[in-house]
Amino acid sequence: MATKAADPNYDLRRAARHRASHKAIAESRRHGDQRIHIANMSAHGFMIDDNAVFEHGDRIELRLPVVGRIEAHLIWTVEGRAGFQFERVIRLPEFIALIEQVGVKLR
C-alpha cells in the first residue's frame, strides 16, 4: 500500500469536495455510453456512486453544465463507487457556477 507521501493522487483526493446530484452520460470507447450519477465533485474530479462497468485507468468524456465537454480518467473504485480525475482543472468561476447547478440544495 502506498504511503500518503508516495501517492501522487493523495493531494487531489484531499481537494475540497462538494456534494452533488447530477446524472450524466459518460462516453467511453471501451464501454460505450453509460449513465452515471455524480455524487460529489471538486475542481479536480468527481465521484460516482453507481459504477457498474468502469475499471481503473478507464477514460471517459462527459458534458457538464457551464463547463461543457470534459475528459476524465478513473483513479479508484470501492464497492460501486468510482473516483475520476479531470484531464484539466476547472477554473474557480466555472466551478462555482457548476456547483450552483449540480450541487445538493440545502434547505
C-alpha positions as CSV (number, residue, x, y, z in Angstrom):
1,M,0.0,0.0,0.0
2,A,1.4,3.4,-1.0
3,T,2.0,5.9,1.7
4,K,0.4,9.4,1.6
5,A,3.8,11.0,0.6
6,A,4.4,8.4,-2.1
7,D,0.9,8.5,-3.6
8,P,0.7,11.3,-6.4
9,N,-3.1,11.3,-6.2
10,Y,-3.3,11.9,-2.4
11,D,-3.3,15.7,-2.7
12,L,-6.0,15.6,-5.4
13,R,-8.2,13.3,-3.2
14,R,-7.9,15.8,-0.3
15,A,-9.2,18.7,-2.5
16,A,-12.4,20.2,-1.3
17,R,-15.3,18.1,-2.5
18,H,-18.8,19.4,-2.8
19,R,-21.9,17.2,-2.6
20,A,-23.6,16.9,-5.9
21,S,-26.5,15.1,-7.5
22,H,-26.2,15.1,-11.3
23,K,-27.0,12.5,-13.9
24,A,-24.8,12.5,-17.0
25,I,-23.8,10.3,-19.9
26,A,-20.2,9.1,-19.8
27,E,-18.9,8.3,-23.2
28,S,-16.3,5.6,-23.3
29,R,-14.6,3.9,-26.2
30,R,-14.3,0.7,-24.2
31,H,-17.8,0.6,-22.6
32,G,-19.9,2.8,-24.9
33,D,-22.3,5.4,-23.4
34,Q,-23.1,4.8,-19.7
35,R,-25.5,6.7,-17.5
36,I,-23.8,7.8,-14.3
37,H,-24.7,9.7,-11.1
38,I,-22.2,12.2,-9.9
39,A,-22.4,12.2,-6.0
40,N,-19.6,14.7,-5.3
41,M,-17.2,16.9,-7.2
42,S,-14.2,19.1,-6.9
43,A,-12.3,21.3,-9.4
44,H,-10.0,18.3,-10.0
45,G,-12.6,15.5,-10.4
46,F,-15.7,13.7,-9.2
47,M,-17.1,10.6,-7.7
48,I,-20.0,8.4,-9.0
49,D,-22.0,6.2,-6.7
50,D,-23.3,3.8,-9.3
51,N,-20.3,2.3,-11.0
52,A,-21.1,-0.9,-12.8
53,V,-18.5,-1.2,-15.6
54,F,-15.6,1.2,-15.3
55,E,-12.2,0.0,-14.2
56,H,-9.0,1.7,-13.0
57,G,-7.5,3.7,-15.9
58,D,-10.7,3.9,-18.0
59,R,-11.1,7.2,-19.8
60,I,-14.4,8.9,-20.3
61,E,-15.8,12.1,-21.8
62,L,-18.9,13.8,-20.4
63,R,-20.8,17.0,-20.8
64,L,-21.3,19.2,-17.7
65,P,-23.3,22.3,-17.2
66,V,-21.2,25.5,-17.6
67,V,-18.0,23.5,-18.3
68,G,-19.2,21.7,-21.5
69,R,-17.3,18.6,-22.7
70,I,-14.5,17.4,-20.4
71,E,-12.4,14.3,-20.2
72,A,-11.6,12.3,-17.1
73,H,-9.9,9.1,-16.1
74,L,-10.8,6.6,-13.3
75,I,-8.3,6.6,-10.5
76,W,-10.0,4.5,-7.8
77,T,-13.0,2.2,-7.2
78,V,-14.6,0.9,-4.0
79,E,-17.9,-1.0,-3.7
80,G,-19.7,0.6,-6.6
81,R,-18.2,4.0,-6.1
82,A,-15.6,5.3,-8.5
83,G,-13.4,8.4,-8.5
84,F,-12.4,10.2,-11.7
85,Q,-9.8,12.9,-12.2
86,F,-10.5,15.6,-14.8
87,E,-7.9,16.0,-17.6
88,R,-7.8,19.7,-16.8
89,V,-8.6,21.6,-13.6
90,I,-11.9,23.6,-13.8
91,R,-11.2,27.2,-13.1
92,L,-12.8,28.7,-9.9
93,P,-15.5,30.9,-11.6
94,E,-16.7,28.0,-13.7
95,F,-16.6,25.6,-10.8
96,I,-18.7,27.8,-8.6
97,A,-21.3,28.2,-11.4
98,L,-21.2,24.4,-11.9
99,I,-21.8,23.6,-8.3
100,E,-24.7,26.0,-8.2
101,Q,-26.3,23.9,-10.9
102,V,-25.4,20.3,-9.8
103,G,-24.8,20.8,-6.1
104,V,-27.2,19.4,-3.5
105,K,-29.6,22.1,-2.5
106,L,-29.8,22.5,1.3
107,R,-33.0,23.9,2.8
